[in-house]
Amino acid sequence: MTEYKLSASLEEHEDDVRGVIFPHRSSVLSASRDATVRLWKLLSHKPPRYDCSISSHGSTFINAITYLPPTSDYPDGLVISGGKDTIIEVRQPGKPPEDNAEALLLGHSHNVCALDVCADGGFVVSGSWDGSARLWRIGKWECETLLDGHEGSVWSVLAYDSNTIITGCADKLIRIFDARGKFSHTVTGSTDVVRALCRVPSDHPSGADFASAGNDGVIRLWKLDGRQVGELVGHENFIYSLVSSPNGELVSSGEDRTVRIWRGNQCIQTITHPAISVWAVAVCSENGDIVSGASDRKVRVFSRDSGRQAELEAIQSFEDSVKSSSIPQQQVGDVNKEKLHGPEFLQQKSGTKEGQVVMIREPDGSVSAHQWSQGSQSWMNVGTVVDAIGSSGKKTSYAGRDYDYVFDVDIEDGKPPLKLPYNSSQSPYEAATTFIADNELPVTYLEQVANFIVTNTQGATIGQASQEPSGADPWGSGAYRPGQTAPIPAPSQSSSSRPKVLPQTTYLSIKSANLRTVRKKIEELNQQLIQEGSKKLSLDKGLLADLEAMIEPLEQSLSSTPSSHSALTTGIPLVFYILTSWPPSHRLPALDLLRLLAAATPVLAEYRTSSSTNVIDVLATSGFDDKDRENNIMLSVRACGNLFATTSGRNLADKDYDKIHELVKDSSGGTTNRNLTIAVATLYLNYAILLTSSSQSSLPSSIDRGLILLDDLISLVSTAKDSEAAYRGLVAVGTLLGLGEEVLEAAKEIYDLAGALRKVEFAVKDPRIKGIVGEIRGILKG
């Protein structure tokens, strides 16, 4: 059979493509970390050309997507997506993103990372980092069944049939439930996190019912009763995605940069991508074409039919980009150049199986990787191995820029690695600071990340000696597993040796963002206003130029220290104008900019309009007031929390405490939105740090405010289900206890802090919770 070749390369996403669907021969759907779901419609066949439109635009990463085929109630089908904001959005594919969704499914308390749909059964099933899977009835759009019992993130879900649901989990187990939520049995045998599940075609020679794959790089074939009847070995790293093809083949993708096609128990083709990760793969049931989504932000379509393949120049360009890509040595293990074959080996020896990789020592001393293709009976150059500084002039592309290295950093078991880009010319501390800000990690990781960079770049000079972190790491486990290196040990959890977290003295900010996406969204909404006849509200060319001018200094300020750059000063009235003049449905990206400006420049806190309006006044009328848009409220709370990054911001937060507290309490009470709850806990923690600072702790007003916050925080931690919100809330409580005896007594006698500690310790199973609860109990005992 002929091999798959490139049909089209679709380039509009601005960050990793995490999910793809191929619902029809003439359309593709993709979901990305750029917070969009995009619909690609085929415009012409020779060569294949697609038109791109945004189907959905969220506030943060979108990680999972599925599709309900057309029904009588939904003749165009439905696009169902979910991600970091915990909300599952159901939307008709033809509707613009500003229109209301068909439904918003609320229930998960953490990142939604898996979705599947059963049209015959009339339900959607979801999986989440919160350790649960949920069944949602189509049309009713309520959680009908909770599938629990998992001891880790539910990375994959499969609606096998109308009465059978299969889940794959970070605890290495596969579980089978019926549609009523009744647990049937566990399937054991996987040696690592299970990330992908799919049905196996009925004519597969193994006789398997379904297949699984994950971090151990093996595809396992199973009967529903739990018997393993086969396995497919070939991937050299994590497998992220697994699907079946209408012709009986299986298709997989993973961290080894490949899509692999399997017939029976053999890999018959390997498609290497010029990317670090191939996150997702899907197959069109009508024609067998394949679509992939990767970390280089591209969606690619592949076809066996020459009539649907790209022009020869495009195919050659794709193959050339694979050849010119860099492969981190951590992906291939130790390479001894002296023992490698020279280029002549490629002419003298054939490969033994599809996808076999050999390392070749080139005449210039570099090391190239070559992969055997059974279809063409030839070796294909798939990149240059980068093993040390200066060993190759090749760069690795990530997020639109070229780097000497792009490392994988594992922050938590069972969760995807974060990408850490680094150039040899950078200071490791500069790269570490940017990485921490981009991923909302605690600043206490700075030393560990910088040391990791030094170790894994073989000793680049950093300009200063390594030092041990000065205190406990209050926001994470302390465990890093970059590539295949050993983990950096977390602090001991024994009560005698664990460093103290309380009181917290460092203000926290939430500063991660894709500013280019934010700017582009404002420009799209601006154009929409013009098209709708509201040109008088739109931004003219001069204001759009001001918007563009503020992006770079804002990025620089967020990654270093707050500044008063003139472009930021000019941008503040522009953001105020959008928030006070544009309709509420258009305000989200401007609120995001305001949130970032709060951390980036002291000028925002000092700025007043001609009518003496300040940033809190603007948030009160253009953010907190929008009860129908919880994300607007969440960004408003984040903006208040980020004010603590500057002295001027802290002064404003202190002066307007009563107003801010009232706004937050009225708008967030009873919320189940994880991001909003974390934002509130972070804001209250910053207030706790301010109130217990040397300049404030002796003031009578600090005691009064502390008691009010203590009441709110104890309510928050008593009902918290999310570990991060609970932890930040507990750190805030423990810090407030430092205000003195009056607050301590109120915590014991009035607010029943001891009871709240018992509740949160029972509800949230996290070693950090246990540790901080122990510290607080020690304070209460005196």
C-alpha positions, -999 to +999 in steps of 0.1 A: +000+000+000+012+035-008+026+057+021+010+087+037+024+120+024+017+156+034-016+169+022-017+203+039+001+222+066-023+245+085-007+275+102-028+298+123-024+287+159-001+307+181+008+279+206+009+241+208-019+222+191-032+198+218-062+183+201-075+175+166-107+160+151-113+149+115-152+148+114-156+151+077-135+148+046-138+185+040-132+199+075-108+196+104-111+209+140-082+218+163-077+229+199-047+247+212-029+262+241-035+296+224-070+293+239-088+288+206-107+260+188-103+265+150-124+251+122-106+244+089-128+241+058-114+226+026-116+251-002-099+233-031-086+198-037-055+202-059-036+214-041-056+211-009-063+245+006-082+253+038-099+283+052-095+289+089-121+304+113-121+306+151-149+285+165-142+292+202-119+316+221-114+309+257-094+325+284-066+299+288-052+266+274-077+243+256-065+207+259-093+184+248-118+183+219-144+159+206-173+161+181-209+150+181-219+140+145-251+157+131-284+147+146-320+159+141-316+183+170-281+194+159-280+192+121-244+207+120-232+185+149-215+200+180-179+208+189-172+200+225-139+213+241-124+217+275-091+228+292-074+246+320-104+268+330-123+235+340-153+245+318-165+222+290-179+243+262-205+229+237-208+249+206-223+246+171-194+246+146-208+274+124-214+299+151-189+328+157-171+327+190-188+358+203-222+340+202-234+322+232-224+285+235-250+258+233-240+249+268-212+253+295-207+222+315-195+230+351-184+204+376-147+196+372-124+214+396-092+211+376-080+210+340-102+190+316-078+168+297-100+142+280-133+141+261-153+115+241-188+113+228-213+085+223-239+095+198-259+062+202-259+065+240-266+103+239-238+113+263-204+130+265-178+117+289-149+138+303-117+132+323-099+157+345-068+163+366-093+164+395-092+126+395-127+121+382-146+113+350-181+126+344-210+116+321-231+145+307-264+138+290-267+155+256-295+181+255-299+182+293-262+193+297-260+183+333-236+159+350-256+127+352-230+103+365-197+107+384-171+080+377-148+081+407-123+059+425-093+071+405-061+079+424-047+103+399-055+125+369-079+108+344-059+113+312-081+094+288-117+084+284-134+062+259-171+059+254-167+023+241-205+018+236-238+031+249-233+013+282-195+010+286-170+037+296-133+031+299-109+054+317-071+057+317-054+072+347-021+086+360-022+058+386-013+034+358-047+017+359-075+013+334-111+012+348-143+000+332-177+015+342-212+012+330-232+043+319-249+046+353-214+050+369-212+015+384-177+003+385-171-030+368-134-039+371-098-027+368-074-036+340-038-039+352-006-043+333+004-008+322+038+002+337+033+039+337+007+067+332-021+057+308-027+087+284-046+073+254-074+048+247-092+037+215-115+010+201-097-017+181-113-025+147-133-057+148-112-073+121-079-067+139-059-100+140-054-097+177-091-100+185-087-071+209-116-049+219-096-018+229-061-004+230-042+018+255-009+037+255+010+061+277+043+071+293+059+037+288+058+040+250+039+007+245+005+002+229-013-026+247-042-045+232-070-057+255-102-076+258-129-060+278-125-086+305-090-073+311-069-099+293-040-084+274-038-100+239-010-081+223+013-051+224+029-028+198+064-016+205+082+011+185+077+045+200+107+058+219+090+081+243+056+090+257+026+082+235+000+110+237-027+099+212-041+067+197-069+062+172-082+035+148-086+039+111-115+027+090-092+002+072-084-016+104-051+001+112-041+019+144-025+054+144-005+068+173+016+099+181+039+110+209+069+127+224+094+110+200+082+135+173+064+108+153+030+096+140+031+059+135+008+037+115+003+001+127-011-028+107-016-060+127+014-060+151+037-042+128+046-005+124+043+000+086+051+038+085+066+064+107+060+101+100+085+122+118+076+158+125+098+189+129+085+194+164+092+184+199+059+168+206+031+154+184+003+159+209-027+146+189-037+125+159-071+118+143-084+099+113-111+108+089-136+079+089-147+087+053-113+084+035-087+074+061-067+106+059-048+116+090-045+149+109-019+157+135-014+185+160+021+194+173+042+216+196+053+237+166+018+252+164+009+234+132-019+212+121-009+188+093-031+166+071-016+134+055-031+113+027-023+081+009-043+093-021-021+112-046-051+132-056-053+146-021-016+152-015+002+185-015+023+198-044+058+182-046+074+215-034+053+215-002+061+178+005+098+184-001+097+215+022+081+194+050+108+167+046+136+193+046+122+209+078+124+174+094+160+171+083+170+205+096+154+201+130+174+196+161+170+166+184+179+171+221+204+144+232+180+136+261+157+121+235+183+096+222+204+089+253+242+089+255+259+092+221+296+081+218+307+098+186+338+077+183+318+045+179+293+058+154+292+048+117+300+073+090+276+083+062+287+052+041+267+030+065+235+044+050+244+031+016+257-003+028+231-014+053+193-016+052+171-012+082+155-041+100+121-026+108+100+005+101+110+035+122+144+021+132+168+050+140+206+051+136+230+078+146+256+088+119+288+108+125+289+135+098+323+147+083+319+180+102+317+162+135+280+166+141+257+137+147+226+132+125+197+108+131+183+087+102+151+067+103+143+036+082+113+037+059+100+003+049+078+019+022+107+036+003+133+011+015+156+039+024+171+059+053+155+093+059+174+121+077+152+132+106+175+158+123+207+167+140+214+156+176+223+186+198+245+173+226+264+203+240+268+240+236+282+248+202+280+212+189+257+222+162+246+253+145+211+239+143+183+255+164+151+241+179+120+261+172+095+267+200+067+292+202+079+310+171+115+314+182+147+294+177+166+281+208+197+260+214+178+238+238+141+231+246+140+209+277+110+189+291+104+197+328+081+175+348+065+194+377+041+168+389+035+131+384+010+122+356+009+157+342+025+168+309+060+182+309+065+219+305+088+233+278+118+252+290+135+270+261+171+282+265+198+298+244+235+294+253+239+332+252+213+337+280+219+338+317+203+307+332+187+329+357+170+350+330+157+318+313+145+304+346+127+336+356+109+337+323+100+300+326+086+305+361+065+335+351+051+318+319+039+288+338+027+305+370+053+287+392+065+299+426+096+320+425+112+297+451+118+273+421+142+298+406+174+283+420+164+248+411+155+257+375+187+277+370+208+248+384+190+224+361+199+245+331+235+247+341+237+209+346+220+200+314+239+224+292+272+210+305+284+238+326+275+272+311+288+300+333+260+317+352+281+344+368+275+335+404+278+305+427+249+282+433+231+287+466+205+267+484+170+281+484+166+303+514+133+288+525+106+262+520+089+260+486+053+268+494+038+264+460+050+231+447+064+197+455+100+206+447+104+177+423+117+182+388+124+155+362+138+172+332+143+147+304+158+115+318+178+131+346+173+122+382+147+142+401+158+170+424+147+158+458+118+175+475+122+187+511+117+158+535+081+156+547+090+144+582+078+169+608+112+172+623+130+182+591+104+199+569+113+237+565+086+261+579+064+279+554+048+303+578+046+332+579+046+339+542+064+371+533+066+371+495+038+386+475+024+365+447+014+375+412-003+357+384+015+370+353+015+343+326-001+353+293+003+351+255+003+388+248+003+384+211-029+364+213-045+390+236-036+418+212-049+398+182-082+392+200-087+429+207-080+436+170-106+410+160-132+424+184-124+459+171-131+448+135-163+431+147-175+464+162-170+481+129-188+454+109-217+456+134-221+493+128-205+505+160-175+522+144-177+551+169-167+527+197-138+511+177-101+519+180-086+540+152-052+533+136-034+555+162-049+536+192-042+503+175-006+514+171-005+523+208-018+488+216+010+472+195+037+495+210+029+484+246+032+446+240+070+443+239+078+465+269+050+448+288+065+414+281+099+427+292+086+442+324+067+410+333+098+389+329+121+412+349+110+441+372+081+466+370+089+497+349+073+530+340+080+527+302+062+554+283+044+529+261+028+513+292+018+547+304+002+555+271-015+521+270-034+525+303-060+550+291-065+528+260-073+498+282-096+519+304-114+531+272-121+495+260-133+485+294-157+514+299-169+517+263-171+483+247-199+458+255-192+433+283-189+404+259-158+422+243-140+431+275-121+399+284-088+406+266-087+441+279-092+428+315-063+404+308-041+434+298-051+453+329-043+423+350-008+423+335-003+460+337-010+458+375+021+436+379+042+453+353+041+490+362+035+512+392+019+538+369-014+518+367-020+522+405-011+559+403-032+567+372-064+588+375-087+599+347-099+634+344-128+625+367-104+610+393-114+574+384-087+548+393-082+512+383-104+499+411-133+521+400-129+508+365-129+472+377-160+478+398-181+489+368-164+469+340-153+436+355-168+427+389-203+438+379-206+412+351-222+383+370-229+363+338-192+362+328-172+345+356-139+348+337-143+386+337-146+385+375-117+361+378-094+385+358-106+414+379-096+396+411-063+387+395-057+424+387-063+433+423-039+406+434-012+417+410-013+453+424+009+440+453+038+436+428+046+473+432+048+498+462+022+521+445-001+491+439+002+480+476-006+515+487-038+516+465-048+481+477-044+493+513-064+525+507-092+508+488-093+476+509-130+480+519-141+485+483-120+456+469-131+432+497-167+440+491-164+436+453-146+403+457-170+388+482-201+399+464-189+386+430-172+353+440-194+339+467-205+303+461-183+300+430-171+265+418-147+280+393-112+268+403-094+297+387-116+322+404-112+305+438-074+304+434-074+341+424-094+350+456-070+329+478-040+346+462-055+381+467-063+373+504-028+359+509-013+391+496-034+411+520-023+388+548+013+395+540+006+432+539-013+433+572+015+414+590+043+435+576+063+455+600+047+488+589+011+475+593+010+448+620+007+472+649-022+492+634-057+487+649-071+486+614-049+456+606-065+436+634-100+445+621-092+436+585-074+405+596-105+392+614-127+398+584-102+380+561-098+352+585-136+346+585-136+345+547-105+323+544-118+297+569-150+295+548-129+291+517-107+263+530-136+245+547-153+240+513-123+238+490-119+207+468-089+220+448-055+215+464-040+248+451-068+270+463-069+252+497-031+255+501-030+292+493-059+298+516-043+279+544-010+298+540-030+330+542-047+318+574-014+308+590+001+342+581-028+361+596-024+343+629+008+363+632-012+394+640-014+384+676-035+370+705-068+386+694-068+369+660-056+336+675-084+335+700-110+344+673-097+316+651-101+291+680-133+303+697-154+321+670-144+307+636-137+271+645-104+270+627-097+235+641-128+222+625-119+238+592-085+221+593-101+187+598-124+192+569-097+203+544-073+176+555-100+150+548-112+165+515-079+173+499-053+146+498-020+165+492+012+163+512+014+201+512-020+203+529-009+179+556+023+199+562+007+234+564-022+221+586+005+207+609+022+242+611-011+259+618-020+235+646+014+241+661+006+279+662-028+273+677-013+252+705+012+280+712 
